[in-house]
Amino acid sequence: MGYSRETSESAESFSNTETEIINCINASKVFHKPAFVAIKLSGLASEAELRQLEKEIYLITDEGRLRGTSALSTAASQILCLFPELWGRLQRLSDAARKAEVHLVLDAELRFQGEVDALPSSAIICSILNRDGNNVWNTHQMYVLKLVLSDIRLFKDSFKKLSEWSGDNPIKLVRGAYLSQEPYPQVASSKTEVDENYDKAVTELLCNRTNPVIFATHNHRSILRAWQLLREGRVRAPPAANREINFAQLYGMGDHLTLAVLRCMKSTELQPNLRLAVIKYIPYGSLNEVMPYLARRAEENRGMLGGSILEREASYEELKRRLLRFLGIASIHYGNRE
């Protein structure tokens, strides 16, 4: 779930947003686990405050000025203490989510303000909040390029920096919905390029890292890529703990993909130490609060919208299957999953 308020400018509004997010966390207790609640920093602090925070943290991380997790964490903690209202809200929300056994997802927003990159801020915030366990997830947008060298794109660089800054923070992988608002030299020039970046990141995360991950996508090719790696047993998993791998679609969109993933989960024998789940994300709020979010999703997934016929057919088949099973006419067996 996610409360869709994105912009606030008064102390009362920030407080109301925090209260509503805590209500959302408490409501999510009844969901099957894993349960997630998404938040946006823009609903918890003013734009000026966020831009200043991003700038301060960017300055201590840019060009390797501070090396080593300990030194960076200490410096970042000191900066966060300069923003006591925002930092207090984030700590209270993280504590509430941990007590409710609900994961908190720090949603991505506009990535660049001039040359200032917001990724260090979100990565370090997640790292500090996760000192007592990986409960806060960071979001990576795959439309970002920002050439570091002539042929090295930021999604590789950002994973490298996350390893340095944040260890094994859980990651939510998205294509990104702010492409038209970002500085042109910093982002991909086409949707095809974004798709390629996303699929490369799927392979990187599954095969070379052990981060818990959410693949938030309505693109069937990306989902097929992930399942190919799962079926082939190429996914890296820690020997002593289950690795969380989640597939997420928006509630009311991509239901044929959701059903397909569920069926694959029931019929595919997977590697040990993997824990898979399917998530349906439910944004809520007043009409004015929800429409900007939904408009960006429609733009981001405009290619997927052409699959509505397939979605209707899949929904019909699923409805028929459930009705027949309810009436005792058919018995469906998908196989066992360890």
N, C-alpha and C positions, 0 to 999 in steps of 0.2 A: 504494500500500500504506500501511498505517498500523498501528503497534503500539498496541493499544487500552488500555494502562494509563493511567488518568486521575488517580489519586490516589496520592501517595507522601508519606511523612512522615519517612523516615530518609535519612541521607547515602548509605548503602549502596544503598538502593532507587533514589535519584536516579541514582547511578552506573550501576546495572544497566540502568535505563531508557535512559540515554544510549548505553550499549554496544549494547543491542538495536536502537535506532534506527539506529546506524551500521551494524550488520549488515544491517538492512533496506535502507539506502541502497546498500550494496555489492551486495546481492542484486538490486536494481532496475536495476543496470547492464545486465543482459541483456535488459530489456524494450525494445520498440520505443519510440522517442522520439516525443513527450515522455513522460517518466516522472516520477511524483510520489510523494513520501513525506509523509504528514501527521503532524504532531506536536501535542501538547497541552502547554501550559505547566504544567498541574496535575500532569503526570507528572515534571516536572523541578525542582520547588520546592514547598515547603510552602504550604498555604493562607494562613497568616499572612504569609509572605514575599511571595506574589503580591498579596495585598490591600494590603500596604504599598507595593509598587512601583506598583500601579495608582493608589493615592492620591497618591503623590508626583508622578507624571507628570500626573495629572489636574489637580493644583493649578497646575502651570506652564502648562497649556493652557486652563484654564477662563476664560471671559470675556475671551479674547484678551490675557491678561497678558503673554505673550511673542509678539511678531509678527515674522514673518520666519523662513524655514527655517533659516538659519545660527544665529541665536540660540537657537532652539528645539532644534535638533540638539545644540548644545554643552551646553545645560542638561540635556537628556535623557541625553546620554552620561555626564555627571557623576553623574546619579542611578543609571544602570545600573552604574556602577563601585562603587556602595555595595552591590551585590548580586553580588559577584565569582563565586560558585559558579554561580548561574543564568546570568549573562552569559557566563561562560566556556563553559558547556555549549552555549549557543545559538551562540556563535562557532565552536566546534569542529564542531557539526552543520552549520552553514552552509558551512564550508570543505570538509567531507567531501562534501556534496551537490554543491557546485560542481565539485570534482575529478572526481566520478563522472558529471557532466553530468546530474544528477537535480534536479528542482525540489523545494523544501521548502515545504510548506503549513502555515501557522500556523492551526490549527483554532480556531474560535470556541467559547467556553464560556459560563458565566453572564456576562451583560453588565453588570448593575448590582449594586453593593454599596451600598445606600442611594442616595445621589445620585451616587456615584462611577461613572463610565462607563469600562469597560475598553477601549473602542475606541482612545483616544489611545495607550495602552501598546502594543497590537499594531501600530498604524500606524507608530509611531515606531521600534519594534524592527525592523520590516521595512525602513523607510527607511534606517536605519543599516547593517543587514546588506547592503543592496542598493547600497552605495556603489560596488562593483566590478561591478555588473550586476544586472539584475532576475532574481534566482534564488529569492527568498523571497516567497511569496504571502500576502496578508492576506485574512481572511474577513469578509464583511458579512452580518449577519442581518437579514432583511427583516420580522421580526415587531415590530421596535422602532419606536415612534412618537416619544415624547418631544417634545411640541410645543415648537418654538422660538418661533414666533408662532402665531396662531390657526389658520393653514392651511398651515404649512410643517412637513413631517415630517422626521425625522432622516435618512432615507436621502439626501435632497438635501443636508442640512447635512453629513452625513458625507463625501459626495463633495467638497464645498467644502473641508472641513477636510483631506481627504486631499491635495487639490491644494496646500494651504498647507503641510502637514506633510511629505508623502511623495512629491510629484511624481507619477510615473506607476507607482507600485507595482502589480504584478499583483494582481488581485482574484478571489477565489472568492466567488460569490454563492449564498447559501443562504436558505431560508425561516427556518430556525432551529428548534432542538429543545428549547429551555428555556422555552417560552412559559409553562407553568404555574408555573415557579419564579421568574419575574421580577416586579418590583413592578407591580401592575395599572395604575397611571396611566402607566407608561412604555411599554406594549406594546399591540399591536393587540387589539381586543375580539373578533375573530372570524377564522376561517380565510379567509373571503371577503376581508376587509381585508388579510390577509397576502398573499393571491394577487394582489390589485390592486397592492400595494406592489412585489411581485417583478416583475410584468410592466412596471410603470413603470420600475423600475431596469434591466430588460433593454433597454428603449428608450433610456434615458439613457446607459447604458454603450456600446451599439453605435453610436448616432447622434451623440453629442456628446463622446465621449472616445475615447482611443486606448489605454487600458490593456489589456494582455493579460488575458484573463478566462476563468474556468471557470464555466459555468452548471451548478451541481450541483442537479439537479432530476429528479423522477419525474413531473412534471406535464406532460401532453402539450400543454396550451394554451400554457404558457410556451415550450416547445420550438418549437411552431408559430409563435409570435410572433417568436422569434428568426429562424427560417427565412424568414418572410415578409420581414423586413428584409434578410436576406442576398440573397434572390431579387430584391428590388426595387433592389438596389445602393445602399442607404441607409446602409451601414456605413462609419464613418469609419476610414480607415487611413492610417498615416504614409507619405509618398511614397518614403522611402528604405529602408524595412525592412518585413519581414513582421509583421503583427499576429496574435498567437496567440488563437484562439477555440476553446474546448474545451467539450464537453458531457460530463457525468459522471453515471453512475448506480452504485448499489451493486451489487457482484458478487452475482448471484442474484436481483436485483430489477430490474424494468423492462427486461427483455431485449428485449421487443418495441419499446420506444422506442429502445434502442441500435441494433437492426437497422434501424429506420426512418431514423435519422440517418445511418447508414453508407450506406444506399441513396441518400439525398438527396445526400450528399457525392459519390457516384460519378456522379450523373445531372444535377447542377446546375452550370451555368457561373457561377462566382463572380467577384467583383471581383478585380483584381490586388492583390498585397501582403497577401493574407489566407492564414493557415495554419490549417486546421481539423483537429481530432482528436476522437476519442471515447475516454473514459476509463472503465474499470471499477475502482471502488475496492474494495480487499480489506482489510478490517480483520482482524487476527489477534491471538492471545494465548490465555491460559487461559480457561476458561469464565467464571470470575468477572470477568475483565477485559473480555471481549467482550460479555457479556449487557447491561450498562447501555447501551452504545452501540446494540446492536441493538434494545433496547426503545424507546429514543428514536426510532430510525428508523421502527419500526412505528407509533408514535404520530404522528410527523410526517407519515407517508405513508399514514395509515389510509384516506383517500379513494382513493388509488391502488391499494390492495390489492383493490378490487373489480374491477380490470382483469385479474385472474389468468387468466380465460378467454381474453381477447384475447392474453395473453402465451403461453399454451399453444398457441393456434392459430398465432401467429407463429413460435414455436419449431418447431412441426411443419412449417410451410411452409419454414422455413430448412433444417431437416434434410433434407426431401425434395429441395430444390433442390441441396444439396451432394451428396447421394447420387446423384441423376440425373447431375450433372456428372461425378462420379467414374466412373460407369459409362459415360460417353460418350453417354448417351441424349439429353441436352439441353445446349444451349450458351446461357448467359445473357450478354447484353450490356447493360451499364448506361450506356454512353456514356463519353466521356472527360472528365477533370477536369484542368485546367491545374495 
